[in-house]
Amino acid sequence: MAQASVLTLCTVCSLLVGSFAQPTQGPSASTGAQSGAPAPGPSSSGVETRPLTPFSRVALCAPFTVLVQPSTQYQITIDADEAVKQATTTLIDGDTLLLEANSFTTTNPIKVTVGLPSTALSAIIARGTFPAMVAPGFSAPKLSITSSGTSQLNVLGISVGELTFVVSGTGSPVVTGNITTLRLKNTGTGNAYVSGVNTSATIESTGTGSIYVLTTAATVQLTGTSTGLGKVVYNQGSCSITGQSWVFGPTCQQVQFSMPDTSLSWSCGIQNTGRAACSGGSSSVSTTTTSCPNSPVTNPAGLGQVSSYSLIDSKLGTALGLDTNTPTAQAGAAGGTAAGSVPGTTFSVNGLANGVNNSGAQASTNGQGNGQGSVGAGNGNQNGSGNSGGLNGNGNGIGNVGNGNGSNNGNGNTNTQG
């Protein structure tokens, strides 16, 4: 009997040892193991929230779209596959949050939100190739914004006493809000857009990108220097920029223009190989799928909307011999509506740009996206296509010449078809 018990015990031990010794299954070649790319991780519908120690500066260096918004807590939330959650790193260096990422592969959307108190933000640094959005609601006596690389940075609805805005690379960042004074330096090829300057703007331009400033009063002064090819375009106030005047006209240009569309979508279907780091890490990013549904970045504060601002008669349109007598529509308030030139006629204002220049007889339909589908003698927005009505161009900015409105020189100056 004792021998049988011992034999049974040894058999059980042998089975247990054998089960623990089974090798784990490695990634297959089809998941990118041969190329060194990470395998797609398991999908997850859960949202991970990481509490963070206090910080005031945010450096965005990860290879996906990020939303920064006011919050009662210092935290980051990640709604994505487990592989993305595990790859995303958050480091507090002094008072700076460094948002970075290691290798990952996902075929699903990535939704990452950084939260901090509305009065805590002092700096935003956007580096890399992926967009970032700062939601309305932040206020500060001083704020520094740095946009480099090809990333699209949209900072909306800020309230700041002194804004320092540094732009390099090919991105065209947008800043809107209530801004007392502006100090802007542009050394890149992309344009820079600022709306809501109340008192003064000091500008230094050495690149080829232009600077667009929407002021709130005719008393606002724009001063500075320009040694590059870019223009300083403004709607009202005075402008005195020393530097070179080119064959296309002086550096300062007082022109009607609309802010670009600021809507963004969450990243989806991404393969990141290497480390995307603020210190200059090497990362290679590619798209793993094109079947992802469009998922716009939104927040309860009304992302993509802006308070009303006024436009003036287009001096550039007059110089080109265009009709500038038709009243322009005013940009809508946060509710998103504005009136056309015909009393009682309204049309929707989609985001910051759409509908601003869609004035003219029976202007009843606003453009959507980049000004598509405008009706009447007025213009669509920048990059408008498919506009109908008298003298609407099919190109960029000045291509939409129904009323001489628009900016960012483009094609189609005298097109008579939409």
Summary of the structure (lengths in Angstrom):
residues: 418
radius of gyration: 26.3
end to end distance: 97.8
largest distance: 111.9
contacts: 1491
relative contact order: 0.09
helix: 9%
strand: 36%
